[in-house]
């Protein structure tokens, strides 16, 4: 059980021992059954492995989730073994989905079936149109989302209303993961990374929504030219095209006043920024759409893309994360759909306040603040 706990946490013996404040040889001896930890030592290991203490007293390891391979990385970042942080984020997403299913059952109901589908043989524009209609997002409504977080929050709310859980991971390096999805007929899950920009999270969320429609797996990123098996590459290109068309419909892009007036294939920062703000998308997504429309060149696109990447790395290095109140952080991480489901069960006396605290990952004293913001 100790070996299972360490391996499913994505930790080597050396790192696990360091975190648990014991010698590697001692931990190896425990795993081999040659010696046994004290209760205090077991509690530390349970904390390190992020598992309930009781699970280590089971006769056999519980059935765990399959290792996730469907997650988006930053362009041109090398793939490798998953970090403990990403391993835990994926495990938590599965666990929270199971909690949500149990909470629905306790309420005597079932979450809706996600019946919207797509095929790789379809035109991306047709799939994008279906997504907008399914989510009930009109272009006029989209143009009203003017604040930096408005597009992400509004797209997320529409997706959650359909019975899809949208979580945010906050301890995973953006170099390793921008997002992943768990495809299921009921309560599928999309996870995005809080270390990404709001517009980056919005694109990832819609990219992963397309994955849910396809019911297909594959390693996801933004780099259309990465070295992948042809079928996986086809899926990624398709999902990127769909997400781009959802955010920046081509007919509306070509009708934009700046695009209408523009001459030539070079685009200024101001032009791209204004268009991006009007669509609630990133400058890179807008420029990519202009490339598809043959309103710019591959050379311009690649040069600007490098500039955007350098600019982002500079701002990321300079950015310092400030204090976020626990209630705000929990609601941002879990989303209103999951949070309301937990609270509804509490209001009907099906779970205790301690259960609410555990499910939301906050102390009991913060629950009232979450209640105020969740509705």
C-alpha positions in Angstrom: 0.0 0.0 0.0 2.8 2.4 0.8 4.4 1.7 -2.6 1.1 2.2 -4.3 0.6 5.6 -2.5 4.0 6.8 -3.5 3.8 5.7 -7.1 0.3 7.1 -7.7 1.5 10.4 -6.2 4.2 10.5 -8.9 7.1 10.6 -6.3 10.5 8.8 -6.3 11.6 7.2 -3.0 14.1 9.9 -2.5 11.7 12.8 -2.9 8.9 11.1 -0.9 11.4 10.4 1.9 12.6 14.0 1.9 9.0 15.3 2.1 8.2 12.8 4.9 11.4 13.7 6.7 12.7 10.2 6.8 15.7 8.4 5.2 15.1 6.8 1.7 16.4 3.5 3.1 13.8 3.6 5.9 11.0 4.3 3.4 12.2 1.5 1.2 12.2 -0.8 4.2 8.6 0.1 5.0 7.5 -0.5 1.4 9.3 -3.9 1.5 7.5 -4.9 4.7 10.7 -5.3 6.6 9.8 -2.5 9.1 6.7 -0.5 9.9 6.2 3.3 10.4 4.6 4.7 13.5 1.2 6.3 13.4 2.8 9.8 13.3 5.0 8.7 10.4 2.0 7.2 8.6 0.1 10.5 9.0 3.0 12.4 7.4 3.1 9.9 4.5 -0.6 10.2 4.0 -0.2 14.0 3.8 2.7 13.7 1.4 0.8 11.3 -0.9 -2.5 13.3 -0.5 -4.5 10.3 0.6 -6.8 9.7 3.6 -4.9 7.8 6.3 -7.5 5.1 6.3 -6.8 4.1 2.7 -3.4 2.7 3.8 -5.1 0.1 6.0 -7.1 -1.4 3.2 -6.2 -5.0 2.2 -5.4 -4.0 -1.4 -5.1 -0.7 -3.3 -8.4 0.7 -4.5 -9.0 0.9 -8.2 -7.4 4.1 -9.4 -7.9 6.2 -12.5 -6.1 5.5 -15.7 -3.1 7.7 -16.3 -4.2 10.7 -18.2 -2.5 11.4 -21.5 -4.9 14.0 -22.9 -3.6 17.3 -21.7 -2.5 20.5 -23.4 1.0 21.9 -23.1 2.6 25.2 -24.1 3.9 25.1 -27.7 7.3 23.5 -28.2 7.5 22.2 -24.6 9.0 18.8 -24.4 6.8 16.0 -23.1 8.0 13.8 -20.2 6.9 12.0 -17.1 4.1 13.8 -15.3 5.0 15.8 -12.2 3.5 15.0 -8.8 1.5 18.2 -9.1 -0.1 17.2 -12.4 -0.7 13.7 -11.2 -2.5 15.0 -8.2 -4.5 17.5 -10.3 -5.8 14.7 -12.6 -6.5 12.5 -9.6 -8.5 15.3 -7.9 -10.5 15.9 -11.0 -11.5 12.2 -11.1 -12.3 12.3 -7.3 -14.4 15.4 -7.5 -16.4 14.0 -10.4 -17.1 10.8 -8.3 -18.1 13.1 -5.4 -20.5 15.0 -7.7 -22.0 11.8 -9.0 -22.7 10.6 -5.4 -24.2 14.0 -4.5 -26.6 13.8 -7.5 -27.6 10.3 -6.4 -28.2 11.5 -2.8 -30.5 14.1 -4.3 -32.4 11.4 -6.1 -31.5 12.7 -9.6 -29.0 12.1 -12.4 -26.8 14.7 -14.2 -27.8 15.3 -17.8 -26.4 13.3 -20.6 -24.0 15.3 -22.8 -25.5 14.4 -26.2 -23.7 17.0 -28.4 -21.2 15.3 -30.6 -18.8 16.0 -33.5 -16.8 14.1 -36.1 -13.4 14.8 -37.6 -15.0 14.6 -41.0 -17.1 17.7 -40.4 -16.1 21.2 -41.2 -14.7 23.0 -38.1 -17.0 25.9 -38.8 -20.1 23.6 -38.6 -18.9 22.2 -35.3 -18.2 25.7 -33.9 -21.7 26.8 -34.9 -23.1 23.8 -33.1 -21.2 24.7 -30.0 -22.4 28.3 -30.0 -26.0 27.2 -30.5 -25.7 24.4 -27.8 -24.3 26.9 -25.3 -26.7 29.7 -26.3 -23.9 32.2 -26.9 -24.8 34.9 -29.5 -22.2 37.2 -31.0 -24.0 40.2 -29.6 -23.8 38.8 -26.1 -20.1 38.0 -26.6 -19.3 41.6 -27.6 -20.6 42.8 -24.2 -17.9 40.8 -22.3 -15.5 43.7 -22.0 -13.6 43.0 -18.7 -10.5 40.8 -18.8 -12.2 37.8 -17.0 -15.7 38.3 -18.6 -15.1 35.9 -21.6 -13.7 33.1 -19.5 -16.3 33.4 -16.7 -19.3 33.6 -19.2 -18.1 30.7 -21.4 -17.4 28.7 -18.3 -20.9 29.4 -16.9 -22.6 28.3 -20.2 -20.6 25.1 -20.3 -21.3 24.3 -16.6 -25.0 24.9 -17.2 -24.9 21.9 -19.6 -23.7 19.5 -16.9 -20.0 19.7 -17.5 -17.6 20.3 -14.6 -15.0 23.0 -15.2 -12.2 23.0 -12.6 -9.0 25.1 -12.4 -5.7 23.7 -11.3 -3.4 26.1 -9.5 -0.3 24.2 -8.6 0.8 22.8 -12.0 3.5 24.5 -14.1 2.1 26.1 -17.2 5.0 24.6 -19.1 3.6 21.2 -18.3 -0.1 21.6 -18.6 -2.6 24.1 -20.0 -5.6 21.9 -19.7 -7.1 18.4 -19.9 -10.5 16.7 -20.1 -12.2 13.6 -18.8 -14.7 12.4 -21.4 -17.9 10.8 -20.0 -21.5 10.8 -21.0 -22.5 12.3 -17.7 -20.5 14.9 -15.8 -17.5 15.1 -18.1 -14.7 17.3 -16.8 -12.6 20.1 -18.2 -9.6 21.4 -16.2 -7.6 24.5 -17.1 -4.6 26.1 -15.5 -4.9 29.3 -13.4 -1.3 30.2 -14.3 -2.5 30.8 -17.9 -4.0 34.1 -19.0 -7.8 34.5 -18.9 -7.9 34.4 -22.7 -5.6 31.4 -22.8 -7.9 29.6 -20.4 -10.9 30.4 -22.5 -9.3 28.9 -25.6 -8.2 25.8 -23.7 -11.7 25.3 -22.3 -13.2 25.4 -25.8 -10.5 23.2 -27.2 -11.2 20.6 -24.5 -15.0 21.0 -25.1 -14.3 19.9 -28.7 -12.4 16.9 -27.3 -15.5 16.0 -25.3 -17.6 16.2 -28.4 -15.2 14.0 -30.3 -14.9 11.4 -27.5 -11.3 11.1 -28.5 -8.0 11.2 -26.5 -4.7 12.7 -27.5 -1.9 14.8 -26.1 -3.1 18.4 -26.6 -1.3 21.7 -27.2 -1.4 24.7 -29.4 1.5 23.8 -31.7 0.0 22.6 -35.0 3.5 21.7 -36.3 4.6 19.5 -33.4 5.9 16.0 -34.1 3.0 13.6 -33.3 1.4 10.6 -34.8 -0.7 11.7 -37.7 -4.1 10.8 -36.1 -3.3 12.6 -32.9 -2.1 15.6 -34.9 -5.3 15.6 -36.9 -7.3 15.8 -33.7 -5.3 18.7 -32.2 -5.5 20.7 -35.4 -9.2 20.1 -35.6 -9.8 21.2 -32.0 -7.7 24.3 -32.4 -9.6 25.2 -35.6 -13.0 24.7 -33.8 -12.0 26.7 -30.7 -10.7 29.5 -32.9 -13.9 29.6 -35.0 -16.1 29.6 -31.8 -14.2 32.5 -30.3 -13.6 34.4 -33.5 -16.2 33.5 -36.1 -14.7 34.2 -39.6 -17.7 36.1 -40.9 -17.6 38.5 -38.0 -13.8 38.8 -38.2 -13.9 39.8 -41.8 -16.7 42.3 -41.1 -14.8 44.0 -38.3 -14.1 47.6 -39.1 -10.4 47.4 -38.6 -10.1 44.3 -40.9 -12.3 46.0 -43.5 -10.1 49.1 -43.6 -6.8 47.2 -43.4 -4.4 47.1 -46.3 -1.5 44.6 -46.6 -0.4 41.7 -44.5 1.3 43.3 -41.6 -0.7 44.1 -38.5 0.2 46.5 -35.7 0.0 45.7 -32.0 -2.9 48.2 -31.6 -4.9 46.7 -34.4 -4.5 43.1 -33.0 -5.2 44.2 -29.5 -8.5 46.0 -30.4 -9.8 43.1 -32.4 -8.8 40.6 -29.7 -10.6 42.7 -27.0 -13.7 42.9 -29.2 -13.8 39.1 -29.5 -12.6 38.2 -26.0 -9.7 36.3 -27.5 -5.9 36.5 -27.5 -3.9 38.4 -30.2 -2.4 35.1 -31.3 -5.8 33.5 -31.9 -6.9 36.6 -33.9 -3.7 36.6 -36.0 -4.1 32.8 -36.6 -7.6 33.5 -37.9 -6.3 36.2 -40.1 -3.7 33.8 -41.5 -6.5 31.3 -42.3 -8.4 34.0 -44.0 -5.2 34.8 -46.0 -5.1 38.3 -44.6 -1.5 37.8 -43.4 1.4 35.6 -44.2 3.0 32.6 -42.4 6.2 34.6 -41.9 4.3 37.5 -40.2 2.4 35.0 -38.1 5.5 33.1 -36.9 7.4 36.3 -36.1 4.5 37.8 -34.1 4.0 34.5 -32.4 7.6 34.6 -31.2 7.1 38.1 -29.9 3.9 37.1 -28.1 5.7 34.2 -26.4 8.7 36.4 -25.4 6.3 39.0 -24.0 4.4 36.4 -22.1 7.5 34.9 -20.6 8.7 38.3 -19.5 5.4 39.2 -17.8 5.1 35.8 -16.2 8.6 36.1 -14.7 7.7 39.5 -13.3 4.3 38.5 -12.0 3.8 37.8 -8.3 0.8 36.0 -7.1 -0.9 38.0 -4.3 -3.1 36.7 -1.5 -6.4 35.3 -2.6 -9.1 34.8 0.1 -9.7 31.0 0.6 -13.4 31.3 -0.3 -12.6 33.1 -3.6 -9.8 30.6 -4.4 -12.1 27.6 -3.7 -15.0 28.9 -5.9 -12.6 29.8 -8.7 -11.0 26.3 -8.5 -14.2 24.3 -8.2 -16.7 26.4 -10.2 -20.2 27.3 -9.3 -21.8 24.1 -10.6 -19.9 21.8 -8.3 -20.1 24.2 -5.3 -23.9 24.6 -5.6 -24.3 20.9 -5.8 -22.4 20.5 -2.5 -24.5 23.3 -0.9 -27.8 21.9 -2.1 -27.0 18.5 -0.4 -26.1 20.4 2.8 -29.4 22.4 2.7 -31.3 19.1 2.4 -29.4 17.7 5.4 -27.8 15.0 3.3 -24.3 16.0 4.2 -22.8 17.7 7.2 -21.1 21.1 7.4 -17.8 19.1 7.9 -18.5 17.3 4.6 -19.0 20.7 2.9 -15.7 21.9 4.3 -14.0 18.7 3.0 -15.6 18.7 -0.4 -14.8 22.4 -1.0 -11.3 22.2 0.5 -11.8 25.1 3.0 -12.2 25.5 6.7 -15.7 25.6 8.0 -15.4 29.4 8.8 -15.1 30.1 5.1 -18.2 28.3 3.9 -20.5 31.3 4.5 -18.4 33.4 2.2 -18.6 30.8 -0.5 -22.4 30.6 -0.1 -22.6 34.4 -0.7 -20.6 34.2 -3.9 -22.0 30.9 -5.3 -25.5 32.1 -6.2 
